[in-house]
Amino acid sequence: MLGLSRTCVAGVVCIHPSYEKEFKHAIISKRYGRSIESLCPMKHGIPKPPDDAVDSDNDRLQNMLTIIDEEHYLIFEVTLANYADILGYIAATGAYKRSIVKKYNEFSGDIAGSVKIDGDNIELFDMNYIILSVDVMQKIMEKSYLFAEQYVSDLFDCDDFAESFRSIVDNIFLCNSVGFAAGKLIDNNGNVVGLHAYNIVPAYDPKNDTVEVYIYEPQTNQYAPASNPVLNGLRYETMFAMFG
């Protein structure tokens, strides 16, 4: 997103915090279907960010030219095998029978209450949402294998990681309740260290008949409860979420 990447913490790359205005424009772009790339601040004469905030053009081009290699295909093969295992588990355990369906208004309330985000900043595109059981969602998160992909500025960065995971769950596992989220990464001192895209993942607990909501980091394959959205010492403060 925006081509203004920096490393926020080991394994996680995000957007330099000095570009919050442009980041919000990109969120609006995502929300209303306009091209994020057309809003790239580097195309509008904004000064080049600090050295740690963006790769050089040559490095970025080289990454784009070399990303598809033998290791990439190996990751793809392992990923397909993992998806087959998860689908087998779903079939063997009758997992879809342990899932629930919620109407859009009730679903929105669950998300807003758990993530502490205003309902106006939640975009829903479906009328009904399938929420898979906790055990299935944990298997999907643990075996998604997106964390093995290579981060490439502009080509495959934080918004691509988040959108890819959301699409995988939707299209392969027939679950439309995983959300694309955008927000701030805040350190223990309350400083915004980066702007970031990630996922919001609701899961159904059939024993307690409750919906648990998680923040999921697809770059490192880690998740935390939305009630305490802290990973690697950074708090994920959601500004916008999109589902469906």
Buried (B, 14 or more C-beta within 10 A) or exposed (E): BBBBBBBBBEBBBBBBBBBBEBBBBBBEBBEEEEEBEEBBBBEEEBEEBEEEBBBEEEEBEEBBEEBEEEEEEEBBEEBEEBBEEBEEBBEEEEBBEBBBEBEBEEBBBBBBBBBEBEEEBBBBEEEEBBBBBBBBBBBBBBBBBBBBBBBBBBBBBBBBBBBBBBEBBBEEBEBBBBBBBBBBBBBEEEEBBBBBBBBBBBBBEEEEEEBBBBBBBBBBBBBBEBEEBEBBEBBBBBBBBBBB
